[in-house]
Amino acid sequence: MVTLSIPIDRELEEFIETMIKSKKAETKAQVVRLALKLLKEEEALRDLAEAQIDVVKGRVYKGDLKKLAKELY
């Protein structure tokens, strides 16, 4: 596991403390890990939504993936 040291503003520090006091997290590190996991999930959902738009607009590939990859690259 890697340890990070990052500067944060007072508002975020207070939020972290609130999360700990309300028992939603045990440590500052856990708050940050939870936030990063949520961000990762949000990014995955955004990617999925973009993929769905591509499908609706017909921007999809069909067929043998190895053959398609050779044609694309």
Protein Blocks (a to p, Z undefined) as FASTA:
>chain_A
ZZddddddfklmmmmmmmmmnopafbfklmmmmmmmmmmmmmmmmmmmmmmmmmmnopac
edjfklmmmmmZZ
